[in-house]
Amino acid sequence: MMVSAWLIVLSIETVDNIRNFDRVQEVPHEGPMCDLLWSDPDDRCGWGISPRGAGYTFGTKGGKRI
């Protein structure tokens, strides 16, 4: 299943958004912190849902876009 990169970056507009994460907590099951932690590179072209059930997979095109 292909997904848009906008799903990942929609709530992360700047590096400061990442710096401001509350890191003294369990990783949430969804949201930007979860997506950054559990997303993985893949051989596919574009974006997809991660088979592990959290985060996304992305190919080289997706990585270069961000």
Contact map, one row per residue, 1 for C-alpha under 8 A:
111000000000000000000000000000000000000000000001100000000000000000
111100000000000000000000000000000000000000000111100000000000000000
111110100000000000000000000000000000000000000111100000000000000000
011111110000000000000000000000000000000000000010000000000000000000
001111111000000000000000000000000000000000000010000000000000010000
000111111100000000000000000000000000000000000000000000000000000000
001111111100000000000000000000000000000000000000000000000000000000
000111111111000000000000000000010010000000000000000000000000000000
000011111111100000000000000000010000000000000000000000000000000000
000001111111100000000000000000000000000000000000000000000000000000
000000011111100000000000000000010000000000000000000000000000000000
000000011111111011000000000000010000000000000000000000000000000000
000000001111111010000000000000000000000000000000000000000000000000
000000000001111111000000000000000000000000000000000000000000000000
000000000001111111100000000000000000000000000000000000000000000000
000000000000011111110000000000000000000000000000000000000000000000
000000000001111111111000000000000000000000000000000000000000000000
000000000001011111111000000000001000000000000000000000000000000000
000000000000001111111000000000000000000000000000000000000000000000
000000000000000111111100000000000000000000000000000000000000000000
000000000000000011111110000000001000000000000000000000000000000000
000000000000000000011111100000000000000000000000000000000000000000
000000000000000000001111100000000000000000000000000000000000000000
000000000000000000000111110000000000000000000000000000000000000000
000000000000000000000111111000000000000000000000000000000000000000
000000000000000000000001111100000000000000000000000000000000000000
000000000000000000000000111110001100000000000000000000000000000000
000000000000000000000000011111101100000000000000000000000000000000
000000000000000000000000001111100100000000000000000001000000000000
000000000000000000000000000111111110000000000000000001100000000000
000000000000000000000000000111111110000000000000000000000000000000
000000011011000000000000000001111111000000000000000000000000000000
000000000000000001001000001101111111100000000000000000000000000000
000000000000000000000000001111111111110000000000000001100000000000
000000010000000000000000000001111111111000000000000001110000000000
000000000000000000000000000000011111111000000000000000100000000000
000000000000000000000000000000001111111000000000000000100000000000
000000000000000000000000000000000111111100000000000001110000000000
000000000000000000000000000000000011111110000000010001111100000000
000000000000000000000000000000000000011111000000010000111100000000
000000000000000000000000000000000000001111100000000000001111000000
000000000000000000000000000000000000000111110000000000001111000000
000000000000000000000000000000000000000011111000000000000111000000
000000000000000000000000000000000000000001111110000000000110000000
000000000000000000000000000000000000000000111110000000000111110000
011000000000000000000000000000000000000000011111000000000111110000
011110000000000000000000000000000000000000011111100000011110010000
111000000000000000000000000000000000000000000111110000011100000000
111000000000000000000000000000000000000000000011111011111000000000
000000000000000000000000000000000000001100000001111111111000000000
000000000000000000000000000000000000000000000000111111000000000000
000000000000000000000000000000000000000000000000011111100000000000
000000000000000000000000000000000000000000000000111111100000000000
000000000000000000000000000011000110011000000000111111110000000000
000000000000000000000000000001000111111100000000110111111000000000
000000000000000000000000000000000010011100000011110001111100000000
000000000000000000000000000000000000001111000011110000111110000000
000000000000000000000000000000000000001111111111000000011111111000
000000000000000000000000000000000000000011111110000000001111111000
000000000000000000000000000000000000000011101100000000000111111100
000000000000000000000000000000000000000000001100000000000111111110
000010000000000000000000000000000000000000001110000000000111111111
000000000000000000000000000000000000000000000000000000000111111111
000000000000000000000000000000000000000000000000000000000001111111
000000000000000000000000000000000000000000000000000000000000111111
000000000000000000000000000000000000000000000000000000000000011111
